[in-house]
Amino acid sequence: MFDLQTPEAICRTLGERARALRLARNLSQQELADMSGVSLSTVRRLEAGGQGGIQTLVQVAQALGAVEGLQGLLALPARSIAEAESAVHVAQRQRARRRG
């Protein structure tokens, strides 16, 4: 869904989703600010335009019980068995081979 959007549009969408989640949990902006440890103005900026840092987003997501939604951001890429075996083989090698 986010593939073709600008970074600003993605941030706005995340802010809108945070607002929708807050309202679904029947919380005021002040209550969310208190729960997440950020200021009221920070919550307002996040909801209005998606402005704020990663830490703010994580704190608000934790307060809303939505941290699992961030898992995709932190997920490591899946590797095939052959790639994993190859990585182990490369990691075990200590020296370059002699040329000769």
ABEGO torsion letter per residue (X at the ends): XAAABBAAAAAAAAAAAAAAAAAAAGBBAAAAAAAAGBBAAAAAAAAAAGBEBAAAAAAAAAAAGAAAAAAAAABBBBBBAAAAAAAAAAAABABBBBBX
